[in-house]
Amino acid sequence: MYWRKNIVILCVAITILGTSLPARADDDQSASETVERIASLLVAKSSIATITMQISNETGTHDLTMKVWSAGGEDVLLRILTPPAEANTAVLKMGNDVWYYLPKTNRTVKVPSAMTMNTWMGSDFTVDDLVKESLLTRDYTITNSFHGDRGGVAVDEYTLTPKADAAVVYGKIILQVRRDNQMPVWQRYYDEDGKLVRELTFSDYKTMGGRLIPTRLLMRPTDKPGAQTVITYDDITFDVSITDGTFAVNNLPR
Amino acid sequence: MSIRLLKLAWRNLWRNYRRTFITMAAIAFGYVMLMFVACLMAGLRWQMIENGTRLLLSQVQVHDPGYYPNRPIQKTIGGENGTNVPALLSAITADPRVEAAAPRVYGYGMASAGDRSYGVELLGVDPARERRVTALHSQMVAGTYLSEAMLKKVVVGDKLASTIGVRTGSEIVLLAQAADGSMGNDLYTVGGIFHSGLDDMDRSLVLMPLSSLQDLLNLPHGRIHEVGVKLYDIDGATAVATDLAARLGKTLSVRVMPWPELAPDLADYVQFNRGVTFVLFFIFFLVAVIGIMNTMLMAVFERTRELGMLMALGMRPAQVIGLIVAEAAGLACASLILGGAIGAPLLWYLQAHGLDLGGKTGGVVTIAGVVVGRLWYGRQDFPVYAQAAIGLSITALLSALYPAWRAAHFRPTEAMRKV
């Protein structure tokens, strides 16, 4: 009987070893998938959303509401609804090109790609953050760097380090994801010296348009004390059909 | 030294006028040459500073202490409430060394025409005042400079114009992050195109009327980022900046910077140029000294016999030396006056019309980021002229003194036997 017990233990050990080895190899793969899934949480195949952006800095706060159409992360149209002074201002991203529509002058201008790294409308989000396709999985190597409890909450942390040939401005990005609902908690951006430069915090997880999403995104740059920008999702519908011609430079004036 | 000796010296100078004129020519030529070099080198230095500051920089700038060098849009002079701009300008121009002062506003954004866009620096100026401080208005290659009456007309660099494809009369959209965080944007017309020769400026500068840019950036009209100050004398920039800082600082929190602080590269280059000038001037001075020594030594040596004769007739050695020194001093004075007379029109011409360096292109040349024209202008440098005159006089006197001293110590009979 004694040897049987040993065989059982051996079998169990082999089984664990056998399953855990491929699991290790899959780790990077699944980390990439998780990050990819988080990054496209708010995009999907197509979506139409109404969002509020509250920009705060030393001098005060400024609210914008806007509507965002997106298709496959490739084409994005963002149009300001209020306040009246900025209403109808639009940003269109098609492929790699970004355009602004300026209602005051009734002109559409193409934005040089270097300028899409600049913050938009005085917010702490860049044009890239708002409309550019998430290229996290293309530009970064992703590893699961932490797996466990943080303040009593079970989380995973993923560290994104830029690939050698990637043209990116960050030295490292860390994303924390809750294990219970697989929702992102925060995303921290570090510069090449390893210094935290900005932090995006996700909260207010709600089911909207049939999906669980974080409906509140808070961006805080570390170099500007008192400055922060909050994006709140008021409404979002996924996988809707978007009218042809929505993503067209000629249709920007309205 | 007696009157009789001076009379004798005077007569001696005229006795062999050919010898006198040759010596005078050597000194006068040396003097003209030194003044010429000093004038050109001072001119080069002046032109470097002038060209480095005249287009945009100006010679002294007044800012809010937090403005330079990062230029945050909020840091306007006098803080959030701005300041009384005309009062500030008249306080600055109250300094007698200040020729003119002009207010400026800066913005950063994008210029766009058709489907082409480019990141630009926007500079808002008061056209009438700016004309008196900087000279960009003289660099127009098409159209006209800004005017207060045409608020929607802007002036752009030629490279920017070709990058985004605009000509005079073209429509141009300007976008800039405004002071309140919003995206200022408006439609303008290209009124003129400039070519400064400085790559950065030609590629990315958009010049517009002050109030137009303040409107675009959502800044009240009392808020400006900078006052550009032009001085009568470039060399006094640091002193004027210190005085202005002390005087303006009583009522307003400002930082006043002279051009050497604003353009340290230029200041270094000017310093380097001073070193080169000194070496070059020293070489020319040696050439002049050798010429004068040669002529003067020969002129006195050949008179050893004559001086021996004078001593045989009862003249004491000291009197002989006195005679020669008097002759040399008279000669040097006359030569320097002659040199001055020949040099004056030449130096005047250099300063007024410049030395044409040739080159058929008529274009401008940049050296170390400084625009140097095809014409090399001179600049009067009187302290150096005076130093050269003193140096040459001493040379002439010493070169006469040595042979005279030698002759005076021969016995008369011995001296008379010399050829």
Contacts between the chains, C-beta under 8 A, distances in Angstrom:
chain1	res1	chain2	res2	distance
A	55	B	181	6.0
A	57	B	181	6.8
A	59	B	74	7.9
A	59	B	180	7.4
A	62	B	180	7.3
A	62	B	181	6.0
A	62	B	182	7.6
A	85	B	182	7.4
A	86	B	182	6.4
A	86	B	183	7.6
A	89	B	183	7.1
A	100	B	175	7.0
A	100	B	183	7.9
A	102	B	173	6.7
A	102	B	175	7.2
A	102	B	183	7.9
A	102	B	185	4.5
A	104	B	185	5.7
A	104	B	186	6.6
A	105	B	173	5.6
A	105	B	185	5.9
A	105	B	186	6.0
A	105	B	187	4.0
A	107	B	112	7.5
A	107	B	173	4.8
A	107	B	187	6.5
A	109	B	110	7.1
A	109	B	112	3.6
A	109	B	115	7.9
A	109	B	117	5.4
A	109	B	173	5.4
A	109	B	175	6.8
A	110	B	112	7.0
A	110	B	115	4.9
A	110	B	116	6.9
A	110	B	117	5.2
A	111	B	110	7.0
A	111	B	117	6.1
A	112	B	110	7.4
A	112	B	117	5.4
A	112	B	118	6.6
A	112	B	119	6.4
A	114	B	119	6.8
A	115	B	110	6.1
A	115	B	117	7.7
A	115	B	119	5.8
A	118	B	177	7.8
A	119	B	177	7.9
A	120	B	183	7.8
A	121	B	181	6.8
A	121	B	182	6.5
A	121	B	183	5.4
A	122	B	177	6.6
A	122	B	178	7.8
A	122	B	180	7.1
A	122	B	181	2.2
A	122	B	182	6.1
A	122	B	183	7.6
A	123	B	181	7.6
